[in-house]
Amino acid sequence: MAVGGSFIFEAIGTRWQIDTAAPLEPGVRTAIAGLIEDYDALYSRFRPDSAAAALAHGGGRLELPAHGASLGRLYRRLYRLTDGSMSPLVGSVLEHQGYDAHYSFTPKGPPAPARAWDAALDWEGTVVTASGPVTLDVGAAGKGQLVDLVGGLLADAGQTEFLVDASGDMLHSGTTALTVGLEHPYDPTRAIGTVQLHGRALCASASNRRAWGDGLHHVVDARTGTSVSTVVATWVLAADTMTADALATALFFAEPEVLGEEFAFDFVQVFSDGHSRFSPTLNGALFTP
């Protein structure tokens, strides 16, 4: 893709880069910044003024925009396919482990599971209702959805060739495939392989990205309250970024064959014992030692 312009900025605590074949108009840049701010003000559990943060003070009702319905449906499917390990109620577990709004990184006690979905939360379309205090966390799919929404703005502005990269959550549109390196989970200066990204989304999840203490990191099992120790990194290619983002997390809890019964995707998994596996249809390659 011939790059006509790059829009680089910081938002939701991460670095964004949007490359387009034609330069972005100032109005489009302003619309992108506003979209991201609105999304963060809706869902962030790190902001006391977010709409979702109000649920932590006694529950209640939260009205979402139209895109909230698809996010809720996706979470419900993956909650079922992972037997409850992947849940939007995992925020309480992360806060208990120390990954809280103050970034204390100090566990508050032994691991504690999240509340069961049906006992605490009703997510029907664009309405979320909590029967009591809940800490909603949609980070496993939300950033991917936000990338898709930004991609929608670009398409509406007439951009047909672009790459949206939100620190590894990537959405590509265009005629020319991109070769993307897969970062080594233990050495960010090395790659373990490459994939071809062409008109799809690519997302990664790794336990080393947000880690603190002994064996504590952000990929936690909502059923047990503990961080996953068997899988250390995943990559997923899918048609949209929200799905790729969510499946990259789900692969820490569920077998690819189980997820493949309901989703179309390609994947790479790396395990803590050093071995890896990938989908047979993957358009890419892993390097041998």
Secondary structure, 3 states (H helix, E strand, C coil): CCCCEEEEEEECCEEEEEEECCCCCHHHHHHHHHHHHHHHHHHCCCCCCCCHHHHHHCCEEEECCCHHHHHHHHHHHHHHHCCCCCCCCCHHHHHHHCCCCCCCCCCCCCCCCCCCHHHHEEEECCEEEECCCCCCCCHHHHHHHHHHHHHHHHHHCCCCCEEEEECCEEEEECCCCEEEEEEECCEEEEEEEEEEECCCEEEEEECCCCEECCCEECCEECCCCEECCCEEEEEEEECCHHHHHHHHHHCCCCCHHHHHCCCCCEEEEEECCCCEEECCCCCEEECCC
